[in-house]
Amino acid sequence: MPGEKARRLIEAMGEAGIPQTQIARALRYEHPTNLKLARREYVTKRSWDRLVTLYRHYARRGLVPADVLEEVGA
């Protein structure tokens, strides 16, 4: 999956006040302080699916705008 789509979701969560360390922990990154996913040109399908699931969780709780999912084609 294109990394720009993953970056957009991560940016939207950041704009909503969700720290990158929290996102990384939710995605089960070994080192939560280093969210490399945001800098990659491409992300794996598994990482993309986890990120979308996390974003949907936050959207259902009203913490992030749901329309960003449509914007990135999720």
C-alpha positions in Angstrom: 0.0 0.0 0.0 1.3 3.5 -0.7 2.9 5.1 2.3 1.2 8.4 1.7 -2.1 6.9 2.7 -0.7 5.6 5.9 0.9 8.9 6.6 -2.5 10.7 6.1 -4.1 8.5 8.7 -1.3 9.0 11.2 -1.4 12.7 10.6 -5.1 12.8 11.2 -4.7 11.0 14.5 -1.9 13.3 15.4 -4.0 16.3 14.6 -6.7 14.9 16.9 -4.1 14.8 19.8 -3.3 11.1 19.7 0.5 10.7 20.3 2.6 8.7 17.9 3.8 6.5 20.8 0.2 5.5 21.4 -0.4 4.7 17.8 2.8 2.7 17.6 1.9 0.7 20.8 -1.6 -0.1 19.4 0.1 -1.3 16.2 2.4 -3.5 18.4 5.6 -1.8 17.3 8.6 -3.1 19.2 9.9 0.4 19.8 6.9 2.7 20.2 8.9 5.9 20.1 10.0 5.2 16.5 7.0 5.1 14.2 8.8 4.3 11.0 5.6 3.5 9.2 5.0 7.2 8.7 8.2 7.6 6.7 8.0 4.6 4.4 7.2 4.8 0.7 5.1 1.6 0.9 3.6 -0.2 3.9 2.7 -3.9 4.1 -0.9 -5.0 3.7 -0.8 -6.2 7.3 0.4 -2.9 8.7 -2.2 -1.0 6.5 -5.0 -3.2 7.8 -4.0 -2.7 11.4 -3.7 1.1 10.9 -7.2 1.2 9.3 -8.7 -0.9 12.1 -7.1 1.4 14.7 -8.3 4.5 12.8 -11.9 3.1 12.6 -11.8 2.4 16.3 -10.9 6.1 17.0 -13.5 7.3 14.4 -16.3 5.3 16.1 -15.4 7.0 19.4 -15.5 10.4 17.7 -11.8 11.1 18.3 -10.9 11.4 14.6 -12.8 12.5 11.5 -14.3 9.4 9.7 -14.2 11.1 6.3 -10.4 10.7 6.2 -11.0 6.9 5.6 -12.8 7.8 2.4 -10.1 10.2 1.4 -7.5 7.5 1.5 -9.7 4.8 0.0 -10.0 2.6 3.1 
